[in-house]
Amino acid sequence: AGVEEVRAALAGRYGGALRLRIPDQPAPPLYSVSRGTRVRVFVALPVEVEGRVAGVVYLSRTPNNIVKHLYGERGKVTLAAIAIVGGTLLIGLVFLRTVSRPIYGLIER
């Protein structure tokens, strides 16, 4: 076995690796089905029969592009952004009132 994760699986252990992917084509557009990431995940698992390693299951996959994932979850991201801005405004108003009330009290004297 020339791949280290497969060697580990043949020895009865889980093997995994994350490798850079060198694309031969330009990055796909955001709406494309292609994932378009620069890494690839490799996993090798031993298949045991009667306590002995009989084979290896070797899988590889490109992970989701984070921008595409955020675009897919844009409703949740928008809601979170609104909540953060709203919370920031609320805290700002509380601090504004807390600081400005004594200052206006001093001005009126």
N, C-alpha and C positions, 0 to 999 in steps of 0.2 A: 504494500500500500504506500503510494507516494505522497499521500495527503495526511498531515499530522492528526487531524480529527478522526480520520478513518482508522489510523493506527491505534489511537486511544480506544475507539469502539471495539476493534479487534482484540484489544487487551481487556475488554469487559468494562470500560469506563465511557462515560458520556464525553463526546468531543464537540467542540464548537469553535467557530472562528468568524471574524468580521473582516472582510477584505475590500479594498478599494476596487471599484469597477471602472474599467476604462471603456467608455462608450465609443462606438464607431459611428454614431450619428449625433446630430445636435440635440439638445434638451427638448423634450416635447412641450407643447403649450399646456397651460394650466388645466384646460378642459379635457385634455387627452386622458384616455384610460391608462396609458403607460405611467409607471410610477416615477421614472426619471431621476432616481437617486444615484448618488455616487458610490454607494456601498452595497455589499451583498452579504447576507447572513448565511453561514453554512453550519449544519448540525448533523452529527453522526451518532446514532444510537445502536448499541449492541442488541442483537436478537439472540436470546439464550434458549436452548433446548436441553432439558435435563442437566442444567448446571454448566453447560458448555456453550461457548459463543459459536452459533451456527452461521451467523451472517451479520450484516450491518445495514441499517436503513440510513441512507444519506440524502439529506434534503438541502435545498438552497432557495433563497427567496430575497427579493429586494424589498426593503421596508417601505412603508408609506412615506411620501414626501410630506413634510410638516406643513408646508404652505397649502397643499391640497387638502390635508386633514383639517386645518383651521378653516378653509373655505367651506368644507362640508359641514363643519360645526359652527358656521357663522352666526346662526341664531343664538346659540349659547354664548359665543364670544361677544356678540353685541349686547346681550343681556348682562353679562359680567362687566363690560365696559361701562354701561349705564349705571349699574350698581356702584361701581368704583367712583365714577364722577359724582353721583348723587351723595354718596357717603363723604367724599371729600368736600363737597359744597356744604353739607350739613355741619361737619366739623369746623369748616372755615367760618360759617355764620355764628356758631357757638363761641369760637375764639374772638371773633369780631365784637360780639356783644359783651363778652367778658372784659375785653381790653378797652373798648370805646366808652362804656358806661362810666367808669371812674374818670376818664379823661374829660368827658362832657360835664361831669360833676364839678371838676376843677375849673373848667371854663366858665360855668355859671356863677361861681363864687365871686 
